[in-house]
Amino acid sequence: MNIKNTFITDDNLKISRWSMAFPDAEIISTTQFEPQFHQSDVVWIVVGIKNWQSLISGYTQLGIPVIALSKRMTLPELRQALEAGARAYVEALANVNTLKQVAETVTNGAMWLPAPLLTRIIGSLSNILSEPTNRQKSPLDALTQRERQVTEAVAQGASNKEVAKLLNITERTVKAHLTSIYEKLQVKDRMHLMLIARVGS
């Protein structure tokens, strides 16, 4: 299936990797004209351009997943992007494979957040949600040993490729394990899995 990607940026930031990842992508500059809301499968918006939060909100209200592209990632900026409705937050200079992975994630209905920031967020949440005594049985007990290994690696922010290398298995096998893990734990995406792993470990 052909996915239409639209990038909204300004003349100061046009990255060749965007077109390398998505050859048919439309790149719109806000310095040339005001972008009009139009149909697209995924919209990428550079954080910091004119009315960027309103643009994210507008496309989100149309039911179109929005990915926020950051020039310099920070937690406050991440919070603003998520509050506006972004489904993902990624570096504008991310490599081609990462861009493709992010697009695939949001088109499948999940969220994608950068591992370093996500690890900090999950760490804070797990401290709040952890029960000091008499904890119930961990949901991770339902997983096989290998699935637990995959889960632990993901909880540390590892990508599928990094998990495969760490456990000496293929990326396809990692994806198969994650499918099984998501089903057993009733989670939808990586962020939810990381939270479950931190609280349940």
N, C-alpha and C positions, 0 to 999 in steps of 0.2 A: 504494500500500500504506500502511495506517495504522500508524504507528510509535507504540508506547506509551512515553512518557517519564515517569519517576518522579524527583522531586526530593526529596532528604532534607536537611533543614536544621534550624534552630531558630527560635524566635519572633523573634529579633533580626535575622534576615535572610530576608526574603521579598520577592523582586523581581518587580514586575509584568511585566517583559520576558519572564520565563520563560513566563508564561501567554499573552503576546502571541505568542511564537514557537511555542508548542505549546498551543493552546486546550484540548486534552483532557488535558493533563498532570496527574498526581497529585502534590500537594505534601504531604510528610509532615514533621511537626515532631517532633524528638526530645525536645522539652521537654514535649510532651503525652503521648507514650507511646513505648515502645520499638519501633522499626521491625522488622517481621518480614520475613525474606527471602521475596520473592514474585516471580512471573514478570513480567518487563518487557522491552521491547526494548532500552532504554537507561536506565541509572540515573545520575543526577547527584548527587554527594555534596559538600556544603560542607566544605572542609578546616577542621579545628579543632573540629568538633562532637564530642560524646562518641563514642568508639570509631570515629572516621572511617576509620582505617586497616584495622581489622577488618572494617568494612562493605564497604570496597573489595575486600578479599581474599575475603570471603564471596561477593559477587556475581560476582567474577571466576571463582571456582571453580565457580559455576553456569553459566559460559559466557556471562554477560551483560556486555556492554561497559560500563565505568564511566568517567564523566567527572568529574574533580576540579574543583570550583569554588573559586577562591581569592579571599580578601578582599584580599590583598596578595601578589602573585607574587614568589617568591624561588627561587633555584636549590636551596637545601637542601629547601624544601617540595616543589619539583618532583621531586627525587630520592626523597623519601619517598612521594609519590603513585605514581610509576612502580614503585618497589619493592613497593608494596602491590598493584600490578596495574592501575592506571588506564591507559586507552587514550588519554586526552586530559587536558589541563590548561589551564584557561581562566579568565579573570576572571569573577567572579560578576556583575559589572556590564556584561558584554559586551553589544553591541547585538543586536537580534533577528536580523539577517542572519548575524552571526558564530555565534550559537547554532545556527541552522539548518545552517550549513556544518559546524560541529563534529559535530553529530548525524549528518549525511550521511556524513562522513568515517569515523567509527567504525563505523557500520552497514555500510559497505563493506569493513570489515576492516583499515583503515589507522589510523595514529596521528595525532593533531593536537596540536601544541605551539605556544605563543606565539612569534611570529617573533623578538622581541628576545632571549629566553632561548635559543631554538634557534640563532640566529646565534652567540651566545657559545659554546654547546656545540660546534657544528660547527667553529668557528674553532679551539678547543682540540684537537679530534680531528684536524683536518687537519694541524695542526702536528706531531702525533705520527706520523701515517700517511704524511706526505709523504716521498718519497725524495729525498735531496739531489742525487744525480747519476745519470746513465744511466737516466732514467725511461722506462718503456715508453710505447708509443703511447697517447694519451689516449682513453678511451671516448667522449668528446664529439665525436671526429672523425666518428662515425657519424651525427651530427645535421646537419640542414640549417642554413643561416645563421639563419633565423627561429627554428628550434627552439633554437639556441644562445642567441639573444637572450632567449627565454622562460626558458630554464634559468638564465641569468645573473641575470635579474630575480628569479626565485624564490629563488636562492641568497642574494640580499640580503634575503630575508624579505618580498618583495612578495606581496600577495594577488592572486587572479585579476583582481579589479577594477582593482587598481593596475597590473598587467602590461598589461591591455587599454588603459588610459589612456596608459601610457608608450609603447606600440608602436602606438597609434592603430588598434587592432583591437577586435573585439567579445569579450565574455567567452566566448561560445560558441566562438569561434575559439581562444582561449587554452586552453579545455578540450580541444579537438580536438588542439592541438599537444601538450598534456601527455599525452594518451592515447598518441600516437605516440612521445613521448619515453620514457615508462614502458616501452613495449614494446621499443623499440630498446636501452635501457640495462638492461632486465630489473630495474626497480625497482618497488616496490609503492606507495610513498607519498612525500609531499613531503620528509620528513626524510631518507630514503634518497637522494633526488635531490639534496638540498642537500649531503650528504656527498660524493657522487660528483662534483658540480660543483666543490666546494672542492679536492678532492684532484686531480681531473683537469684543472683549469685551469692 
